[in-house]
Amino acid sequence: MLAVGDTVTLIKDLPVKGAGFTAKRGTAVRGISLVADNPEHIEGRVNGQQIVILTQFVKKAG
């Protein structure tokens, strides 16, 4: 179960639409926030960009 403020790790390389970069597997996303109307989405900051990530592509860190 994920909670606001958790740190997660990407388990797959993810192309970020509209930002022009790929978030690499193993990247830590700290201080996530939950998307209120969709439990399958979280928000986090990668490379200075706030992005929405599907929960199926992350695992909870440590």
PDB file of N, CA, C and O in Angstrom:
ATOM      1  N   MET A   1       0.836  -1.179   0.000  1.00  0.00           N
ATOM      2  CA  MET A   1       0.000   0.000   0.000  1.00  0.00           C
ATOM      3  C   MET A   1       0.887   1.250   0.000  1.00  0.00           C
ATOM      4  O   MET A   1       1.843   1.340   0.770  1.00  0.00           O
ATOM      5  N   LEU A   2       0.572   2.181  -0.842  1.00  0.00           N
ATOM      6  CA  LEU A   2       1.332   3.433  -0.931  1.00  0.00           C
ATOM      7  C   LEU A   2       0.622   4.540  -0.171  1.00  0.00           C
ATOM      8  O   LEU A   2      -0.607   4.572  -0.103  1.00  0.00           O
ATOM      9  N   ALA A   3       1.401   5.441   0.397  1.00  0.00           N
ATOM     10  CA  ALA A   3       0.856   6.579   1.130  1.00  0.00           C
ATOM     11  C   ALA A   3       1.555   7.858   0.678  1.00  0.00           C
ATOM     12  O   ALA A   3       2.636   7.814   0.091  1.00  0.00           O
ATOM     13  N   VAL A   4       0.933   8.977   0.956  1.00  0.00           N
ATOM     14  CA  VAL A   4       1.512  10.276   0.616  1.00  0.00           C
ATOM     15  C   VAL A   4       2.868  10.409   1.296  1.00  0.00           C
ATOM     16  O   VAL A   4       3.003  10.124   2.486  1.00  0.00           O
ATOM     17  N   GLY A   5       3.872  10.842   0.537  1.00  0.00           N
ATOM     18  CA  GLY A   5       5.207  11.052   1.072  1.00  0.00           C
ATOM     19  C   GLY A   5       6.139   9.866   0.944  1.00  0.00           C
ATOM     20  O   GLY A   5       7.325   9.981   1.251  1.00  0.00           O
ATOM     21  N   ASP A   6       5.626   8.718   0.494  1.00  0.00           N
ATOM     22  CA  ASP A   6       6.468   7.531   0.314  1.00  0.00           C
ATOM     23  C   ASP A   6       7.512   7.754  -0.776  1.00  0.00           C
ATOM     24  O   ASP A   6       7.385   8.657  -1.603  1.00  0.00           O
ATOM     25  N   THR A   7       8.539   6.920  -0.759  1.00  0.00           N
ATOM     26  CA  THR A   7       9.531   6.880  -1.821  1.00  0.00           C
ATOM     27  C   THR A   7       9.341   5.589  -2.583  1.00  0.00           C
ATOM     28  O   THR A   7       9.263   4.515  -1.988  1.00  0.00           O
ATOM     29  N   VAL A   8       9.267   5.692  -3.909  1.00  0.00           N
ATOM     30  CA  VAL A   8       9.108   4.520  -4.759  1.00  0.00           C
ATOM     31  C   VAL A   8      10.246   4.478  -5.775  1.00  0.00           C
ATOM     32  O   VAL A   8      10.917   5.481  -6.018  1.00  0.00           O
ATOM     33  N   THR A   9      10.452   3.301  -6.363  1.00  0.00           N
ATOM     34  CA  THR A   9      11.478   3.099  -7.379  1.00  0.00           C
ATOM     35  C   THR A   9      10.806   2.610  -8.655  1.00  0.00           C
ATOM     36  O   THR A   9       9.926   1.750  -8.610  1.00  0.00           O
ATOM     37  N   LEU A  10      11.222   3.161  -9.795  1.00  0.00           N
ATOM     38  CA  LEU A  10      10.675   2.716 -11.076  1.00  0.00           C
ATOM     39  C   LEU A  10      11.220   1.338 -11.415  1.00  0.00           C
ATOM     40  O   LEU A  10      12.407   1.072 -11.227  1.00  0.00           O
ATOM     41  N   ILE A  11      10.350   0.460 -11.916  1.00  0.00           N
ATOM     42  CA  ILE A  11      10.778  -0.894 -12.275  1.00  0.00           C
ATOM     43  C   ILE A  11      10.884  -1.081 -13.784  1.00  0.00           C
ATOM     44  O   ILE A  11      11.131  -2.189 -14.259  1.00  0.00           O
ATOM     45  N   LYS A  12      10.697   0.005 -14.538  1.00  0.00           N
ATOM     46  CA  LYS A  12      10.741  -0.049 -15.994  1.00  0.00           C
ATOM     47  C   LYS A  12      11.113   1.336 -16.518  1.00  0.00           C
ATOM     48  O   LYS A  12      10.744   2.340 -15.910  1.00  0.00           O
ATOM     49  N   ASP A  13      11.844   1.406 -17.645  1.00  0.00           N
ATOM     50  CA  ASP A  13      12.099   2.686 -18.302  1.00  0.00           C
ATOM     51  C   ASP A  13      10.768   3.232 -18.817  1.00  0.00           C
ATOM     52  O   ASP A  13      10.027   2.523 -19.497  1.00  0.00           O
ATOM     53  N   LEU A  14      10.470   4.471 -18.498  1.00  0.00           N
ATOM     54  CA  LEU A  14       9.193   5.058 -18.894  1.00  0.00           C
ATOM     55  C   LEU A  14       9.413   6.339 -19.693  1.00  0.00           C
ATOM     56  O   LEU A  14       9.991   7.295 -19.176  1.00  0.00           O
ATOM     57  N   PRO A  15       8.956   6.372 -20.963  1.00  0.00           N
ATOM     58  CA  PRO A  15       9.032   7.631 -21.714  1.00  0.00           C
ATOM     59  C   PRO A  15       8.027   8.614 -21.120  1.00  0.00           C
ATOM     60  O   PRO A  15       6.880   8.253 -20.856  1.00  0.00           O
ATOM     61  N   VAL A  16       8.461   9.856 -20.912  1.00  0.00           N
ATOM     62  CA  VAL A  16       7.596  10.878 -20.326  1.00  0.00           C
ATOM     63  C   VAL A  16       7.047  11.730 -21.455  1.00  0.00           C
ATOM     64  O   VAL A  16       7.781  12.490 -22.086  1.00  0.00           O
ATOM     65  N   LYS A  17       5.750  11.598 -21.705  1.00  0.00           N
ATOM     66  CA  LYS A  17       5.119  12.329 -22.802  1.00  0.00           C
ATOM     67  C   LYS A  17       5.157  13.826 -22.536  1.00  0.00           C
ATOM     68  O   LYS A  17       4.868  14.276 -21.428  1.00  0.00           O
ATOM     69  N   GLY A  18       5.514  14.589 -23.555  1.00  0.00           N
ATOM     70  CA  GLY A  18       5.516  16.037 -23.459  1.00  0.00           C
ATOM     71  C   GLY A  18       6.758  16.635 -22.809  1.00  0.00           C
ATOM     72  O   GLY A  18       6.969  17.846 -22.881  1.00  0.00           O
ATOM     73  N   ALA A  19       7.582  15.803 -22.175  1.00  0.00           N
ATOM     74  CA  ALA A  19       8.772  16.328 -21.503  1.00  0.00           C
ATOM     75  C   ALA A  19      10.043  15.997 -22.274  1.00  0.00           C
ATOM     76  O   ALA A  19      11.083  16.614 -22.045  1.00  0.00           O
ATOM     77  N   GLY A  20       9.971  15.031 -23.185  1.00  0.00           N
ATOM     78  CA  GLY A  20      11.107  14.733 -24.040  1.00  0.00           C
ATOM     79  C   GLY A  20      12.233  13.962 -23.383  1.00  0.00           C
ATOM     80  O   GLY A  20      13.376  14.065 -23.828  1.00  0.00           O
ATOM     81  N   PHE A  21      11.958  13.197 -22.346  1.00  0.00           N
ATOM     82  CA  PHE A  21      12.995  12.361 -21.746  1.00  0.00           C
ATOM     83  C   PHE A  21      12.385  11.038 -21.290  1.00  0.00           C
ATOM     84  O   PHE A  21      11.164  10.882 -21.259  1.00  0.00           O
ATOM     85  N   THR A  22      13.240  10.099 -20.942  1.00  0.00           N
ATOM     86  CA  THR A  22      12.809   8.804 -20.437  1.00  0.00           C
ATOM     87  C   THR A  22      13.245   8.672 -18.985  1.00  0.00           C
ATOM     88  O   THR A  22      14.416   8.858 -18.656  1.00  0.00           O
ATOM     89  N   ALA A  23      12.288   8.349 -18.122  1.00  0.00           N
ATOM     90  CA  ALA A  23      12.607   8.090 -16.715  1.00  0.00           C
ATOM     91  C   ALA A  23      13.157   6.666 -16.647  1.00  0.00           C
ATOM     92  O   ALA A  23      12.459   5.712 -16.991  1.00  0.00           O
ATOM     93  N   LYS A  24      14.394   6.525 -16.206  1.00  0.00           N
ATOM     94  CA  LYS A  24      15.091   5.240 -16.231  1.00  0.00           C
ATOM     95  C   LYS A  24      14.680   4.326 -15.084  1.00  0.00           C
ATOM     96  O   LYS A  24      14.330   4.781 -13.995  1.00  0.00           O
ATOM     97  N   ARG A  25      14.730   3.027 -15.356  1.00  0.00           N
ATOM     98  CA  ARG A  25      14.471   2.018 -14.332  1.00  0.00           C
ATOM     99  C   ARG A  25      15.444   2.223 -13.175  1.00  0.00           C
ATOM    100  O   ARG A  25      16.623   2.502 -13.396  1.00  0.00           O
ATOM    101  N   GLY A  26      14.961   2.088 -11.956  1.00  0.00           N
ATOM    102  CA  GLY A  26      15.792   2.261 -10.777  1.00  0.00           C
ATOM    103  C   GLY A  26      15.783   3.675 -10.222  1.00  0.00           C
ATOM    104  O   GLY A  26      16.341   3.922  -9.153  1.00  0.00           O
ATOM    105  N   THR A  27      15.158   4.608 -10.932  1.00  0.00           N
ATOM    106  CA  THR A  27      15.075   5.985 -10.458  1.00  0.00           C
ATOM    107  C   THR A  27      14.182   6.048  -9.222  1.00  0.00           C
ATOM    108  O   THR A  27      13.071   5.517  -9.224  1.00  0.00           O
ATOM    109  N   ALA A  28      14.670   6.698  -8.171  1.00  0.00           N
ATOM    110  CA  ALA A  28      13.876   6.879  -6.955  1.00  0.00           C
ATOM    111  C   ALA A  28      13.001   8.117  -7.107  1.00  0.00           C
ATOM    112  O   ALA A  28      13.473   9.177  -7.518  1.00  0.00           O
ATOM    113  N   VAL A  29      11.733   7.972  -6.774  1.00  0.00           N
ATOM    114  CA  VAL A  29      10.795   9.093  -6.788  1.00  0.00           C
ATOM    115  C   VAL A  29      10.396   9.312  -5.329  1.00  0.00           C
ATOM    116  O   VAL A  29       9.717   8.480  -4.727  1.00  0.00           O
ATOM    117  N   ARG A  30      10.826  10.439  -4.773  1.00  0.00           N
ATOM    118  CA  ARG A  30      10.607  10.713  -3.349  1.00  0.00           C
ATOM    119  C   ARG A  30       9.406  11.624  -3.141  1.00  0.00           C
ATOM    120  O   ARG A  30       9.105  12.475  -3.978  1.00  0.00           O
ATOM    121  N   GLY A  31       8.734  11.441  -2.032  1.00  0.00           N
ATOM    122  CA  GLY A  31       7.641  12.338  -1.664  1.00  0.00           C
ATOM    123  C   GLY A  31       6.473  12.288  -2.617  1.00  0.00           C
ATOM    124  O   GLY A  31       5.989  13.330  -3.059  1.00  0.00           O
ATOM    125  N   ILE A  32       6.009  11.092  -2.945  1.00  0.00           N
ATOM    126  CA  ILE A  32       4.905  10.974  -3.898  1.00  0.00           C
ATOM    127  C   ILE A  32       3.615  11.533  -3.308  1.00  0.00           C
ATOM    128  O   ILE A  32       3.479  11.686  -2.095  1.00  0.00           O
ATOM    129  N   SER A  33       2.676  11.831  -4.198  1.00  0.00           N
ATOM    130  CA  SER A  33       1.328  12.179  -3.770  1.00  0.00           C
ATOM    131  C   SER A  33       0.365  11.289  -4.542  1.00  0.00           C
ATOM    132  O   SER A  33       0.657  10.849  -5.653  1.00  0.00           O
ATOM    133  N   LEU A  34      -0.777  11.036  -3.938  1.00  0.00           N
ATOM    134  CA  LEU A  34      -1.770  10.158  -4.539  1.00  0.00           C
ATOM    135  C   LEU A  34      -2.741  10.978  -5.370  1.00  0.00           C
ATOM    136  O   LEU A  34      -3.039  12.124  -5.036  1.00  0.00           O
ATOM    137  N   VAL A  35      -3.238  10.387  -6.459  1.00  0.00           N
ATOM    138  CA  VAL A  35      -4.247  11.032  -7.291  1.00  0.00           C
ATOM    139  C   VAL A  35      -5.603  10.634  -6.717  1.00  0.00           C
ATOM    140  O   VAL A  35      -5.937   9.450  -6.674  1.00  0.00           O
ATOM    141  N   ALA A  36      -6.383  11.619  -6.277  1.00  0.00           N
ATOM    142  CA  ALA A  36      -7.613  11.364  -5.529  1.00  0.00           C
ATOM    143  C   ALA A  36      -8.634  10.518  -6.280  1.00  0.00           C
ATOM    144  O   ALA A  36      -9.261   9.641  -5.685  1.00  0.00           O
ATOM    145  N   ASP A  37      -8.811  10.764  -7.569  1.00  0.00           N
ATOM    146  CA  ASP A  37      -9.886  10.077  -8.291  1.00  0.00           C
ATOM    147  C   ASP A  37      -9.437   8.817  -9.015  1.00  0.00           C
ATOM    148  O   ASP A  37     -10.250   8.174  -9.678  1.00  0.00           O
ATOM    149  N   ASN A  38      -8.150   8.441  -8.905  1.00  0.00           N
ATOM    150  CA  ASN A  38      -7.674   7.231  -9.582  1.00  0.00           C
ATOM    151  C   ASN A  38      -6.598   6.549  -8.733  1.00  0.00           C
ATOM    152  O   ASN A  38      -5.474   7.046  -8.651  1.00  0.00           O
ATOM    153  N   PRO A  39      -6.926   5.420  -8.102  1.00  0.00           N
ATOM    154  CA  PRO A  39      -5.960   4.742  -7.226  1.00  0.00           C
ATOM    155  C   PRO A  39      -4.794   4.098  -7.972  1.00  0.00           C
ATOM    156  O   PRO A  39      -3.831   3.668  -7.337  1.00  0.00           O
ATOM    157  N   GLU A  40      -4.853   4.020  -9.305  1.00  0.00           N
ATOM    158  CA  GLU A  40      -3.773   3.424 -10.085  1.00  0.00           C
ATOM    159  C   GLU A  40      -2.718   4.449 -10.492  1.00  0.00           C
ATOM    160  O   GLU A  40      -1.729   4.085 -11.128  1.00  0.00           O
ATOM    161  N   HIS A  41      -2.906   5.722 -10.140  1.00  0.00           N
ATOM    162  CA  HIS A  41      -1.971   6.785 -10.503  1.00  0.00           C
ATOM    163  C   HIS A  41      -1.379   7.417  -9.255  1.00  0.00           C
ATOM    164  O   HIS A  41      -2.056   7.574  -8.239  1.00  0.00           O
ATOM    165  N   ILE A  42      -0.090   7.781  -9.347  1.00  0.00           N
ATOM    166  CA  ILE A  42       0.558   8.591  -8.324  1.00  0.00           C
ATOM    167  C   ILE A  42       1.267   9.735  -9.030  1.00  0.00           C
ATOM    168  O   ILE A  42       1.519   9.667 -10.233  1.00  0.00           O
ATOM    169  N   GLU A  43       1.584  10.771  -8.294  1.00  0.00           N
ATOM    170  CA  GLU A  43       2.346  11.893  -8.844  1.00  0.00           C
ATOM    171  C   GLU A  43       3.673  11.979  -8.125  1.00  0.00           C
ATOM    172  O   GLU A  43       3.762  11.739  -6.920  1.00  0.00           O
ATOM    173  N   GLY A  44       4.704  12.323  -8.877  1.00  0.00           N
ATOM    174  CA  GLY A  44       6.027  12.477  -8.299  1.00  0.00           C
ATOM    175  C   GLY A  44       6.901  13.318  -9.198  1.00  0.00           C
ATOM    176  O   GLY A  44       6.529  13.616 -10.333  1.00  0.00           O
ATOM    177  N   ARG A  45       8.064  13.704  -8.696  1.00  0.00           N
ATOM    178  CA  ARG A  45       8.969  14.567  -9.443  1.00  0.00           C
ATOM    179  C   ARG A  45      10.163  13.751  -9.922  1.00  0.00           C
ATOM    180  O   ARG A  45      10.864  13.129  -9.124  1.00  0.00           O
ATOM    181  N   VAL A  46      10.388  13.763 -11.254  1.00  0.00           N
ATOM    182  CA  VAL A  46      11.526  13.088 -11.879  1.00  0.00           C
ATOM    183  C   VAL A  46      12.212  14.106 -12.782  1.00  0.00           C
ATOM    184  O   VAL A  46      11.564  14.740 -13.616  1.00  0.00           O
ATOM    185  N   ASN A  47      13.525  14.262 -12.615  1.00  0.00           N
ATOM    186  CA  ASN A  47      14.306  15.232 -13.407  1.00  0.00           C
ATOM    187  C   ASN A  47      13.702  16.631 -13.349  1.00  0.00           C
ATOM    188  O   ASN A  47      13.735  17.361 -14.340  1.00  0.00           O
ATOM    189  N   GLY A  48      13.155  17.009 -12.203  1.00  0.00           N
ATOM    190  CA  GLY A  48      12.591  18.342 -12.048  1.00  0.00           C
ATOM    191  C   GLY A  48      11.207  18.516 -12.622  1.00  0.00           C
ATOM    192  O   GLY A  48      10.641  19.607 -12.548  1.00  0.00           O
ATOM    193  N   GLN A  49      10.646  17.461 -13.195  1.00  0.00           N
ATOM    194  CA  GLN A  49       9.309  17.520 -13.785  1.00  0.00           C
ATOM    195  C   GLN A  49       8.320  16.765 -12.910  1.00  0.00           C
ATOM    196  O   GLN A  49       8.605  15.651 -12.471  1.00  0.00           O
ATOM    197  N   GLN A  50       7.159  17.362 -12.654  1.00  0.00           N
ATOM    198  CA  GLN A  50       6.096  16.674 -11.926  1.00  0.00           C
ATOM    199  C   GLN A  50       5.363  15.789 -12.935  1.00  0.00           C
ATOM    200  O   GLN A  50       4.817  16.293 -13.916  1.00  0.00           O
ATOM    201  N   ILE A  51       5.348  14.469 -12.701  1.00  0.00           N
ATOM    202  CA  ILE A  51       4.727  13.549 -13.649  1.00  0.00           C
ATOM    203  C   ILE A  51       3.749  12.626 -12.925  1.00  0.00           C
ATOM    204  O   ILE A  51       3.822  12.443 -11.710  1.00  0.00           O
ATOM    205  N   VAL A  52       2.837  12.054 -13.701  1.00  0.00           N
ATOM    206  CA  VAL A  52       1.909  11.043 -13.201  1.00  0.00           C
ATOM    207  C   VAL A  52       2.457   9.688 -13.615  1.00  0.00           C
ATOM    208  O   VAL A  52       2.832   9.486 -14.770  1.00  0.00           O
ATOM    209  N   ILE A  53       2.502   8.759 -12.663  1.00  0.00           N
ATOM    210  CA  ILE A  53       3.074   7.434 -12.907  1.00  0.00           C
ATOM    211  C   ILE A  53       2.020   6.392 -12.556  1.00  0.00           C
ATOM    212  O   ILE A  53       1.323   6.519 -11.550  1.00  0.00           O
ATOM    213  N   LEU A  54       1.907   5.361 -13.389  1.00  0.00           N
ATOM    214  CA  LEU A  54       1.030   4.245 -13.071  1.00  0.00           C
ATOM    215  C   LEU A  54       1.660   3.402 -11.968  1.00  0.00           C
ATOM    216  O   LEU A  54       2.857   3.120 -12.005  1.00  0.00           O
ATOM    217  N   THR A  55       0.862   3.005 -10.998  1.00  0.00           N
ATOM    218  CA  THR A  55       1.388   2.251  -9.863  1.00  0.00           C
ATOM    219  C   THR A  55       1.947   0.892 -10.278  1.00  0.00           C
ATOM    220  O   THR A  55       2.748   0.316  -9.541  1.00  0.00           O
ATOM    221  N   GLN A  56       1.552   0.369 -11.424  1.00  0.00           N
ATOM    222  CA  GLN A  56       2.076  -0.932 -11.871  1.00  0.00           C
ATOM    223  C   GLN A  56       3.537  -0.868 -12.267  1.00  0.00           C
ATOM    224  O   GLN A  56       4.168  -1.911 -12.437  1.00  0.00           O
ATOM    225  N   PHE A  57       4.100   0.336 -12.420  1.00  0.00           N
ATOM    226  CA  PHE A  57       5.491   0.500 -12.824  1.00  0.00           C
ATOM    227  C   PHE A  57       6.412   0.932 -11.685  1.00  0.00           C
ATOM    228  O   PHE A  57       7.547   1.340 -11.933  1.00  0.00           O
ATOM    229  N   VAL A  58       5.938   0.849 -10.439  1.00  0.00           N
ATOM    230  CA  VAL A  58       6.756   1.233  -9.293  1.00  0.00           C
ATOM    231  C   VAL A  58       6.712   0.168  -8.216  1.00  0.00           C
ATOM    232  O   VAL A  58       5.785  -0.638  -8.144  1.00  0.00           O
ATOM    233  N   LYS A  59       7.753   0.189  -7.373  1.00  0.00           N
ATOM    234  CA  LYS A  59       7.732  -0.616  -6.155  1.00  0.00           C
ATOM    235  C   LYS A  59       8.143   0.292  -5.006  1.00  0.00           C
ATOM    236  O   LYS A  59       8.922   1.229  -5.181  1.00  0.00           O
ATOM    237  N   LYS A  60       7.613   0.002  -3.849  1.00  0.00           N
ATOM    238  CA  LYS A  60       7.907   0.808  -2.672  1.00  0.00           C
ATOM    239  C   LYS A  60       9.343   0.591  -2.253  1.00  0.00           C
ATOM    240  O   LYS A  60       9.800  -0.548  -2.165  1.00  0.00           O
ATOM    241  N   ALA A  61      10.055   1.665  -1.996  1.00  0.00           N
ATOM    242  CA  ALA A  61      11.465   1.580  -1.608  1.00  0.00           C
ATOM    243  C   ALA A  61      11.588   1.245  -0.131  1.00  0.00           C
ATOM    244  O   ALA A  61      10.814   1.715   0.703  1.00  0.00           O
ATOM    245  N   GLY A  62      12.588   0.416   0.169  1.00  0.00           N
ATOM    246  CA  GLY A  62      13.056   0.063   1.460  1.00  0.00           C
ATOM    247  C   GLY A  62      12.098  -0.167   2.534  1.00  0.00           C
ATOM    248  O   GLY A  62      12.493  -0.474   3.658  1.00  0.00           O
TER     249      GLY A  62
END
